[in-house]
Amino acid sequence: MGRAGGHALVDLAQGGAGRHLPDPTPLRFLAPLLLRVQAADLPGRGPGLNLRRPTWQWLALIAVVAATVGSACAGFAWALARVTQAFAAHPQWVWGLPWAGLAVAWVYARWGNEAEGGNNLLIRQVRQPTAPLPWVMAPFIVLGTLVSQLFGASVGREGTAVQMGAALADLWAPHVGLHPGERRLLLCCGMAAGFAALFGTPWAAAVFAIEVVAMGRRLRWRFVAPVLACAWLAHQVALAWGTVHTHQVLEASPGFWAALPWWLVLAVSAGALARLFVWASHGVADAFKRHVPWAPARPFLGGWLIVAAWLGLGLERHAGLGLNLIDQAFEQAMPWWESLLKAGFTAWSVGAGFKGGEVTPLFAMGALLGSAWGAVAPVPVPWLAALGLVAVFAGAARTPWACTVMAVELFGWPVLGPALLVCHVSARVVGPVGIYKAQAEPLQG
């Protein structure tokens, strides 16, 4: 791990040559598809997406957004790798976590209160475009994430990539005169671009950007062509800047039907873990809001509990993204309680107000959970870890289709059948409310 451009999400299974899936559909094929994207809207009322402007204008806008977001995410990945390495070299910096959380929360309260909504704000704006995203959303979430990682908080990077992508894309909306329906598409393009540039999974990024804002409602698949084009271009831009993603294909398939009972066991347990995490993270956040009115004091108090857990329980391995835990999960069967410890550490960090998101820690929880089943299941540990990785995220984010696609991008086509099963079962177990509360909110107007 520790390659150029930061720790790639898919630097999971060590050993063996990585293999990329073929690049998404070339732009020369996507261009005519854009002509067919007419009157497609996200569920609910409001203006539909009508591409009345020439296709070349949309392609130019998509290219500009992809170049901007891809470059920004490449820079963020580089910076994230540097702060992660710095904390690994100086673990005593965890003593500064409460003060770092206090400082970031104070900056948000002073100048970026509107950006505090994060991914929930994005989902609401895509569903019901009402106002531009705060211009401070992108720089503030980058600052908050880097500071959180520098001092050992158990947070992720997905929230940063998605918020940065959408905020940078939205800067162009007033200059090109987009109506609300077109702005929906632009925001989805930005979200997908950020996800693809940071994680190296453009197909999953495109599906995620559409699915995460429409969970439980009919998906508008005609958004896929422009969103995929933007995701693919942003991914290529990030690669051009030196960001590296290794997509590892699993070997020695256990067979779908032979391992079916264990896929079901893994799926249900992954859904249960995701549901527990959702309940814990929302519960911690709600408790802090009720009992600590001043927002900057929440990460300050929460940070001291993290320091206490670090010192008293020896949880230093659970700090940060959790890529070290993912590595271990693919190498050997891990104790079952490791996934619960990572879930608790992350729920407390996120609930207390540390910035960065939950997704990469969710990957770590899932990989640890799957690996734990490897101690009793006659299934290769890397397979269980890989499917656990996507299943917990699928349940917590309520995005089973995106996570199925991600599984194929990360681990190859043989995982398609098991991934489809575990991701959808996990999402059903979690229920209607995931880590993004806005998904369950009724559409207004």
Residue pairs with C-beta under 8 A, 6 or more apart in sequence:
1 7
1 8
1 11
1 323
1 324
1 327
2 81
2 85
3 11
3 244
3 246
4 78
4 81
4 242
4 243
4 244
5 74
5 77
5 78
5 81
5 238
5 241
5 242
5 243
5 244
6 77
6 78
6 80
6 81
6 84
6 243
7 80
7 81
7 84
7 321
7 323
8 199
8 200
8 243
8 244
8 245
8 246
9 198
9 199
9 200
9 201
9 245
9 360
9 363
9 410
10 18
10 199
10 200
10 201
10 245
10 246
10 247
10 248
10 410
11 246
11 323
11 327
12 248
12 326
12 327
12 330
12 367
12 385
12 386
12 389
12 410
13 248
13 250
13 330
13 382
13 386
14 327
14 330
14 331
16 248
16 249
16 251
18 246
18 247
18 248
18 249
19 247
19 248
19 249
19 412
20 247
21 203
21 247
21 408
21 409
21 412
23 232
24 202
24 203
24 206
24 228
24 231
24 232
25 228
25 232
27 59
27 229
27 232
27 233
30 225
30 226
30 228
30 229
31 55
31 59
33 225
34 51
34 55
34 58
34 59
34 225
34 226
34 229
35 51
35 55
36 222
36 225
37 49
37 51
37 185
37 222
37 223
37 225
37 226
38 49
38 50
38 51
38 222
39 48
39 49
39 50
40 48
40 49
40 220
40 222
40 223
41 47
41 48
41 49
41 181
41 184
41 220
42 126
42 127
42 184
42 213
42 214
42 220
42 223
43 127
43 214
43 217
43 218
43 220
43 443
44 127
44 128
44 217
44 443
45 443
45 445
46 128
46 129
46 180
46 181
46 445
47 179
47 180
47 181
48 181
49 181
49 182
49 184
49 185
49 222
49 223
50 179
50 181
50 182
51 58
51 182
57 176
58 226
59 229
61 172
61 176
61 186
62 189
62 226
62 229
62 230
62 233
63 233
64 172
65 168
65 169
65 172
65 186
65 189
65 190
65 193
65 230
65 234
66 189
66 193
66 229
66 230
66 231
66 232
66 233
66 234
66 236
66 237
67 233
67 234
67 237
68 168
68 169
69 164
69 165
69 168
69 169
69 190
69 193
69 194
69 197
69 230
69 234
69 237
70 193
70 197
70 233
70 234
70 235
70 236
70 237
70 238
70 240
70 241
71 237
71 238
71 241
72 138
72 164
72 165
72 168
72 197
73 161
73 164
73 165
73 193
73 194
73 197
73 198
73 234
73 238
73 243
74 197
74 237
74 238
74 241
74 242
74 243
75 241
76 142
76 145
76 157
76 160
76 161
76 164
76 198
77 197
77 198
77 238
77 243
78 242
78 243
79 142
79 146
80 145
80 146
80 149
80 157
83 146
83 149
83 150
84 149
84 320
84 321
86 93
86 150
87 93
87 94
87 149
87 150
87 151
87 152
87 319
87 320
91 152
91 316
91 319
93 150
93 151
93 152
94 151
94 152
94 306
94 307
94 310
94 316
94 319
95 307
96 151
97 151
97 152
97 153
97 303
97 306
97 307
98 299
98 300
98 301
98 302
98 303
98 304
98 307
99 300
99 303
100 147
100 148
100 150
100 151
100 303
101 148
101 151
101 153
101 298
101 299
101 300
101 302
101 303
101 352
101 353
101 354
102 296
102 297
102 299
102 300
102 303
103 147
103 296
104 143
104 144
104 147
104 148
104 299
104 354
104 355
105 295
105 296
105 297
105 298
105 299
105 300
105 353
106 296
107 140
107 143
108 115
108 116
108 140
108 144
108 295
109 295
109 296
111 136
111 140
112 134
112 136
112 137
112 140
114 121
114 134
114 136
115 121
115 133
115 134
115 136
115 137
115 140
115 141
115 163
116 295
117 124
118 141
118 159
118 163
118 357
119 159
119 162
119 163
119 212
119 357
119 436
119 438
120 436
120 437
120 438
121 133
121 137
121 438
122 133
122 162
122 163
122 166
122 187
122 191
122 213
123 212
123 213
123 436
123 438
123 439
124 438
124 441
125 131
125 133
125 187
126 184
126 187
126 188
126 191
126 213
127 184
127 213
127 438
127 443
128 443
128 444
128 445
129 180
129 181
129 183
129 184
129 187
132 170
132 173
132 174
133 166
133 167
133 170
133 187
134 167
135 167
135 171
137 163
137 164
137 166
137 167
138 163
138 164
138 167
138 168
140 355
141 159
141 160
141 163
141 164
141 355
142 160
142 164
144 354
144 355
144 356
145 155
145 157
145 159
145 160
145 355
145 356
145 357
147 355
148 155
148 349
148 354
148 355
148 356
149 155
149 320
149 321
149 356
151 303
152 306
152 310
152 316
152 319
152 320
153 303
153 306
153 319
153 320
153 349
153 354
153 356
154 306
154 318
154 319
154 320
154 322
154 342
154 345
154 346
154 348
154 349
154 361
155 321
155 346
155 349
155 350
155 354
155 355
155 356
155 357
155 358
155 361
156 321
156 356
156 357
156 358
156 359
156 360
156 361
156 362
157 198
157 321
157 356
157 357
157 359
157 360
158 195
158 198
158 199
158 357
158 358
158 359
158 360
159 355
159 356
159 357
159 358
159 359
160 194
160 198
160 355
160 356
160 357
161 194
161 195
161 197
161 198
161 199
162 191
162 194
162 195
162 209
162 357
163 194
164 194
165 190
165 191
165 192
165 193
165 194
165 195
165 197
165 234
166 187
166 190
166 191
166 194
167 190
168 190
169 186
169 187
169 189
169 190
169 191
169 193
170 183
170 186
170 187
170 190
172 186
173 183
173 186
178 186
185 223
185 226
185 227
188 209
188 210
188 213
188 223
188 227
189 209
189 226
189 227
189 230
189 231
190 230
191 205
191 208
191 209
191 212
192 202
192 205
192 206
192 208
192 209
192 227
192 228
192 230
192 231
192 234
193 205
193 230
193 231
193 233
193 234
194 205
194 234
195 201
195 204
195 205
195 208
195 209
195 231
196 202
196 205
196 206
196 231
196 232
196 234
196 235
196 238
197 234
197 235
197 237
197 238
197 243
198 238
199 205
199 245
200 235
200 238
200 243
200 245
200 247
201 245
201 405
201 406
201 409
201 410
202 228
202 231
202 232
202 234
202 235
203 228
203 231
203 405
203 406
203 408
203 409
204 402
204 403
204 405
204 406
204 409
205 231
205 235
205 402
206 224
206 227
206 228
206 231
207 224
207 399
207 401
207 402
207 405
208 397
208 399
208 402
208 406
209 227
209 231
210 219
210 220
210 221
210 223
210 224
210 227
211 219
211 399
211 401
211 402
212 397
212 398
212 399
212 402
212 436
212 439
213 439
214 220
215 398
215 399
215 434
215 439
216 398
216 432
216 439
216 440
219 401
239 245
247 409
247 410
247 411
247 412
248 410
248 411
249 411
249 412
249 414
250 380
250 382
250 383
250 386
250 411
250 412
250 414
250 415
252 380
253 383
253 414
254 378
254 379
254 380
254 383
256 263
256 417
256 418
259 377
259 378
259 379
259 383
259 418
262 373
262 377
262 378
262 379
262 384
263 387
263 418
263 421
263 422
264 421
264 425
265 373
265 377
266 369
266 370
266 373
266 384
266 387
266 388
266 391
266 422
267 391
267 421
267 422
267 423
267 425
267 426
267 429
268 425
268 426
268 429
269 369
269 373
270 366
270 369
270 370
270 388
270 391
270 392
270 394
270 395
270 422
270 426
270 429
271 391
271 395
271 425
271 426
271 427
271 428
271 429
271 430
272 429
273 339
273 340
273 343
273 365
273 366
273 369
273 392
273 395
274 362
274 391
274 392
274 393
274 394
274 395
274 396
274 426
274 429
274 430
274 434
275 395
275 429
275 430
275 431
276 343
277 343
277 346
277 347
277 358
277 362
277 365
277 392
277 396
277 435
278 396
278 430
278 433
278 434
278 435
280 343
280 344
280 347
280 348
280 351
281 346
281 347
281 350
281 351
281 358
281 435
282 351
282 433
282 437
283 347
283 351
284 302
284 347
284 348
284 350
284 351
284 352
285 350
285 351
285 352
285 353
287 351
288 298
288 301
288 302
288 351
288 352
288 353
289 298
292 298
292 301
295 353
298 352
298 353
299 352
299 353
299 354
301 352
302 348
302 349
302 351
302 352
302 353
302 354
303 352
303 354
305 348
305 352
306 345
306 348
306 349
306 352
309 315
309 345
309 348
310 316
310 319
313 341
315 341
315 345
317 324
317 325
318 325
318 341
318 342
318 345
319 345
321 360
321 361
321 364
322 342
322 346
322 360
322 361
322 363
322 364
322 365
323 360
323 364
325 334
325 338
325 342
325 364
325 367
325 368
326 363
326 364
326 367
326 385
326 389
328 334
328 371
329 364
329 367
329 368
329 370
329 371
329 381
329 385
329 388
330 367
330 371
330 381
330 382
330 385
330 386
331 381
332 371
332 374
332 381
333 371
333 372
333 373
333 374
333 375
333 381
334 368
334 371
334 372
335 372
336 369
336 372
338 368
338 372
339 365
339 366
339 368
339 369
339 372
342 361
342 364
342 365
342 368
343 365
345 361
346 358
346 361
346 362
346 365
350 356
350 357
350 358
358 396
358 435
359 393
359 397
362 392
362 393
362 396
362 397
363 389
363 390
363 392
363 393
365 392
366 388
366 389
366 390
366 391
366 392
366 393
367 385
367 386
367 388
367 389
368 385
368 388
369 388
369 392
370 381
370 383
370 384
370 385
370 386
370 387
370 388
370 389
370 391
371 381
371 384
371 385
371 388
373 379
373 384
373 388
374 380
374 381
374 384
374 385
377 384
383 415
383 418
386 407
386 410
386 411
386 415
387 407
387 415
387 418
387 419
387 422
388 422
390 403
390 404
390 406
390 407
390 410
390 419
390 422
390 423
391 403
391 419
391 422
391 423
391 425
391 426
392 426
393 399
393 403
394 400
394 402
394 403
394 404
394 422
394 423
394 424
394 426
394 427
395 423
395 426
395 427
395 429
395 430
395 434
396 430
396 434
396 435
397 403
397 434
397 435
397 436
398 427
398 430
398 432
398 434
398 436
398 439
399 427
400 423
400 424
400 426
400 427
401 423
403 419
403 423
404 416
404 419
404 420
404 423
404 424
407 415
407 416
407 419
407 423
408 415
408 416
408 419
432 439
432 440
433 439
433 440
434 440
